[in-house]
Amino acid sequence: MPVPDIHVLENILIDAAQRYLPDSQAVGEIAQRAKPDGSVVTEVDANLQHKIQAALKAYSPQTPMLGEEMAHGEQQDMLTYSEQGLWVLDPLDGTTNFTVGFPIYGLSLAYVKNGETQLAVIYDPNRAESFTAKRGEGAYLNGQRLYPGRIDTLNSCVANVDYKRLTGALAERLVSCPPYRSQRNMGSCVLEWCWLAANRIQLYLHGGQHLWDHAAGHLILSESGGIASRLEGKPIKSNKLIKQSAIAACSPDLYDAWFEWVQMYNQPGRHG
């Protein structure tokens, strides 16, 4: 099919968030369970996925959808047999934050064709912020163009680092003598990519993300002028289910400096 209308996709996510995300006072009453990987899933995740899938099917009946809450075998079939295009959906990224009332979580949708993300929409319901990108046409926050960051030295940067997936000399060095000014970990990959694109943070490091964690956010960062790769320097792929590490920065110069520093302490074979 032709490239979808990004504004239609944006409205689908916004409508789903406004209609099916419960009021913050009701969060404690929502049923939840732990998945095999230790992450949390709630009935809200499943409900959002169902509602968004129905809206996407009504918009483009021939385009299949790969959702986080599908079985692994079904997800793999989607990647294997949907070379002409599919949706990749994370209906609620940052579910643990959501369940405790920590207001950092988002909805993420990517359109992937021939192994590359062509369109991306990420919606932050707590701040009513919509991040969008179309390959080759830039990235936007509520319609305003995003550009590369202007900070040019590592020691002036704020970094988002997910420590729990890092080990060995790299993790130890980041704790004992980091090269940046300050560090955060928001607990929502999709918003972390967006905040990097918006220059609210300047550096990023994550030891392992699923396809739905990075498919939309990586394009938004790239179209804003930022750079990302796997820890060993290989490209982050949108056609693989295996977890992939991520190292990124809001500008090419910062990425080069950040990547060089990380490689001094990264232990080959531990990540990626």
Protein Blocks (a to p, Z undefined) as FASTA:
>chain_A
ZZddfklmmmmmmmmmmmmmccfklmmmpccdddfkopacdfklmmmmmmmmmmmmmmmm
mlccddfkbcfklmmmmmmmmmnopcdddfbghklmmmnopacdcddddddeehiafbdc
dddfklopacdddehiapaeehiacdddfbfbfklpccdddfklgghjllmmmmmmpcbf
bdcdehpaklmmmmmmnomafbdcdfbdcfklmmmmmmmmmmnopacddfkopacdfkbf
bdcdddddfbfklmmmmmmmmmmmpcghkaZZ
